[in-house]
Amino acid sequence: MNFLKTILKAIGLFLLIVVLWCGSVLGAVYLVERHRMQDQDCWNEMAWMGDISRINPSEIASSARYV
C-alpha cells in the first residue's frame, strides 16, 4: 500500500511538471504571436493610411455619384 502511494505521488508530480511546462510553452507562444499580430496590424494600418493619401479627390467625387 505504501508503494502504491509512492507511485501515485510520483505520477502526480510528473503530471504537474508536464502541465506547468506545457502551460509555459503555450504562454510564450501566445505572447510571441500576439506581438507578431500587433506588428502586422501596425503595418497594415500604415499601408492603409498610405493608400488613402494617394486617392485623388476627383475620384471620390465621381464615385459618390453612384452611391
C-alpha positions as CSV (number, residue, x, y, z in Angstrom):
1,M,0.0,0.0,0.0
2,N,2.9,2.4,0.8
3,F,4.5,1.5,-2.5
4,L,1.2,2.4,-4.4
5,K,1.1,5.8,-2.6
6,T,4.6,6.5,-3.6
7,I,3.9,5.6,-7.3
8,L,0.8,7.7,-7.3
9,K,2.7,10.7,-5.9
10,A,5.4,10.3,-8.5
11,I,2.8,10.1,-11.3
12,G,1.0,13.2,-9.9
13,L,4.3,15.1,-9.6
14,F,5.2,14.1,-13.2
15,L,1.8,15.2,-14.5
16,L,2.1,18.5,-12.6
17,I,5.5,19.2,-14.2
18,V,4.2,18.3,-17.6
19,V,1.2,20.6,-17.2
20,L,3.3,23.5,-16.0
21,W,5.8,23.1,-18.8
22,C,3.1,22.9,-21.4
23,G,1.4,26.0,-19.9
24,S,4.6,28.0,-20.0
25,V,5.3,27.0,-23.6
26,L,1.8,27.8,-24.7
27,G,2.0,31.2,-22.8
28,A,5.3,32.0,-24.6
29,V,3.8,31.1,-28.0
30,Y,0.8,33.3,-27.2
31,L,2.9,36.3,-26.3
32,V,5.1,35.9,-29.4
33,E,2.1,35.5,-31.7
34,R,0.3,38.4,-30.1
35,H,3.3,40.6,-30.6
36,R,3.7,39.5,-34.2
37,M,0.0,40.2,-34.9
38,Q,0.3,43.6,-33.4
39,D,3.2,44.4,-35.6
40,Q,1.3,43.1,-38.7
41,D,-1.7,45.2,-37.8
42,C,0.5,48.2,-37.4
43,W,2.0,47.6,-40.9
44,N,-1.5,47.0,-42.4
45,E,-2.7,50.2,-40.8
46,M,0.2,52.2,-42.1
47,A,-0.3,50.7,-45.6
48,W,-4.0,51.6,-45.5
49,M,-3.2,55.2,-44.5
50,G,-0.7,55.3,-47.3
51,D,-3.3,54.1,-49.8
52,I,-5.8,56.8,-48.5
53,S,-3.2,59.6,-49.0
54,R,-2.9,58.6,-52.7
55,I,-6.6,58.9,-53.6
56,N,-7.4,61.7,-55.9
57,P,-10.3,63.9,-54.6
58,S,-11.9,63.9,-58.0
59,E,-12.1,60.1,-57.8
60,I,-14.0,60.4,-54.6
61,A,-16.4,62.9,-56.1
62,S,-17.0,60.7,-59.2
63,S,-17.6,57.6,-57.1
64,A,-20.0,59.5,-54.8
65,R,-22.5,59.9,-57.6
66,Y,-23.1,56.2,-57.7
67,V,-23.9,55.8,-54.1
